[in-house]
Amino acid sequence: MHIEHLSHWSGHLNREMYLNRYGHAGIPVVVFASSGGSHNEYYDFGMIDACASFIEEGRVQFFTLSSVDSESWLATWKNGHDQAEMHRTYERYVIEEAIPFIKHKTGWFDGMMTTGCSMGAYHAVNFFLQHPDVFTKVIALSGVYDARFFVGDYYNDDAIYQNSPVDYIWNQNDGWFIDRYRQAEIVLCTGLGAWEQDGLPSFYKLKEAFDQKQIPAWFAEWGHDVAHDWEWWRKQMPYFLGNLYL
């Protein structure tokens, strides 16, 4: 397997940002880390090995990004607005710096895939919904898609609202976005077992919104034995990859 340990300077974040590449060809899959995770986490917890057949066949190549969640949504000493503004800075890094860097490394200029587990699933869905011209496929495993989970009630703060998928999706009526959502491949999965309860309300709210807006998506519920844990994400990711057009 082709592996590269990469870094590049981010003007938006004013620091060197680290990312790893796993694979030599195929659609780039941009991976967001779970809470407190690093760009090495996806490999360390066996997700790359679980998807190795897809990588070695040249169907996908994974790019695992660094996170700044400890300075944004997990920075509980900040007020909610400042948490959201730090996330917006990270968003500019991803879209204006990391994605062009990946395009340059791969020569891939079509739509990319995004994915993540837990906190990474929130990012994957949020980035897809905000940038469906960049991401045309998403696999989100065990996410919470409501910004209130991070900041509490946010009293109409626009910076938070614009990053709370269960809220802004209801008011997203722009045909440009809706058309791209309908053309995308969208997978959200949750277990019903241990530690999955926090994500269930926003999972069902998103499903309701997608159904109402006639956006095709696969909202997969796995069983009551399926926990919020890497053991299950290692099973889910290759399963869903095998059901996408790659």
N, C-alpha and C positions, 0 to 999 in steps of 0.2 A: 504493500500500500504506500502510495506517495504521501508523505507528511512534511509539512513546512511549518516552522515556528517563525512568525512574522511580527513586525511592529511598524508603526508609522506615526508621525507627529500629528496631533490634532490641534489645530489652531483654535477650534471652538472650546475644547476642554483644557488647552494649554498644558498638554502633557503627552508623553509617549503612550500610545495605546497598543496593546498586545492582542494578537489573534492567532489562531492555528488553522491550518488548512489540512484536510484529510481527503485525498482523492486527486485524480489527474484530469477528469473530464466529467461531462454531464452538467445538469442544472445546479448552480450554486444554492446551497441550503444555509441560510444565515441563522445561527443558533444563538438564542439569548439564554443566559445562565439563570439558574434558580436563585432563591434568596441567599445572598452572601457568596454566591459561587463565582468562580473565575473562568477564564478562557480555557483552562485545562480540565474543568469539571466534567464535561461531556465525555471526554476520553477516560478520565479517571474512574467514572462510574459505569463504564462498560457500554456506553451508548454507541460509540464508534464500532466496537467489535460486534455489537448486535446488528448493525447495518452494513457490515463489511462486504457482504455479497453484492449489494447495490453499488458500493463504492468501487470495488474491484472490477465490476462490469462496466464502469465508466458511465453509470446512469445518474449518479449524484456525486457532488463534492461538498463537504461540509466546511463552513467557516465559523468557528466558535469565537464569539466576541467577548471582550472584557465588559464588565458592568460598572456602573456608577450608582447602583441602587442604594449603597450605604450613604450616599450624599443626597439622594433624592427621596424615593418613597419609603425607605427604611430609616431615614434620618428623623427620628421622632422628636428630637429637640427643636426642629424647625417648625414654623407654621406651615399649613397645608399649601398656601400659595407659593412659598419659597421651595417647598419640595417639588411642586409641579414645574416651576421655572427651571430647576436643575434638570428635571427630566427633559424639558424642551431643549435645553442645551445639548443633552445627550442625543436627542432626536436629530438635531442639526448635524452632530458628529456622524451619526449612522448614515443619514441620507446624503449629506454633502461631502463626506470624507471616506467613510468605510466602504460604501457601495461603489463609488468610483475606483477605489483601491482594488476591490475585488474584481471589478470589470477589467481593470488593467492587467491583473494577474492572470485572468482566465480567458480574456477575449470574448466573454459571454455578455451580450448586450440585450438579450430578451428578458422576460420576466423571471424573477428568482422565487425561491421558496423560503419561507421562514418557519421556525419551529422553536419550541421551548417547553420545559416542564415546570409546573408550579408558577413561580414568579415569571419565569421565561415564557410560559404560555400566555400570561397577561400581555407581555411585550409583543409576542408574535401576533396576537389578535389586534392589538392596538396599532402596531406598525402597519399591518395589512390593511386595516380599515382606513387609516389615514393616508396610505400610499399604495393604492391598488394598481398604480402604474409601475411601481417598482416590484411589488410582490404579487404574484398571480397564483400562488399555492400557499396554504398554511396548514400546519398540523400543530394543534395546541393541546397539551396533555395536562389535565388537572389544574387549570388556572382559576383565578378569581378575577373577574372582569369589571369590578365595581371599585372605583377609586376610594369610596368610603371605607373600604377595608384597610386602607393605608392612612387616611387622613381624618376619618370621621365625617360628620356632616360638614359640607363645604359651602353652604349658603350662597350658591350661584356664582362662586368664583370661576371665571371663565377658563383660566389656565388649568384648573382641576377638571372642570366639566369636559373640556376638549380632550381629556385623556382618561375618561371614564366610559368605556364602550357601552355599558348597559344604559347610559344616559343619552349620549349623543347619537347613537344609532337610530333612536326613535325619530329624531328630527333631521336625519340625513335623507333628504328628498331630491338632492341634486342628481339629475339623470346621468351625468358623467360618472359619478361614483357608483350609482346603482347598477348601471350597465356593466361596469368592471367587476363588481361583486358577483353579478350573475354569471359572468364568464369564467370566474375563478374556480379553483378546487379548494374547498374549505372543509376541514375536519376539526371538530372539537370533541375531545373524549374526557370522560370522568369515570372513576370508579365510584362505587356506592359503599365502600368499606371504610376502614379506619382513616381518620384525618382528612377525608374528602368533603366533610360537611360544609366547611367554609365556602367552598366554591360552587355548591349546588344551586343556591338562589340565583346567582348571576348567570350560570350555565343555562338555566331554564328561561330566564328573562331574555337572554340573547336569542335562544331558540324561538321564543314567541315573536320577537321583533323580526327575525329573518323570515319566519313563516308569513307574517303579516305583509312584509315587503316582497314576498315571492323571490327570495334569494336562496337558491339551492345550496344546502350545506348538510354535512353528515354530523349530526349530534349523537355521538355514540355513548351509551351508558353500559359500562361493564358491571360485573356483579358485586354483591355485598361482601364478597371475599377480596375484592380488588382495592388495595390500599393506595394511599398517597405516598408512593415510594418508588425508588429506582427499579426494584425487582419487576414491577409492573410496567413501568415506562420502557424498559428494555424489551418487553414483549410487544407493547403497543406500537412503538415506532416502526419496526420493520413490517408489522402487519399492515399498517396504514400506507406505508411507502409502496407496498405491493399492490395496493388498490388505487394508486394514482397513475395518471398518464405521464410517464417519464421518458 
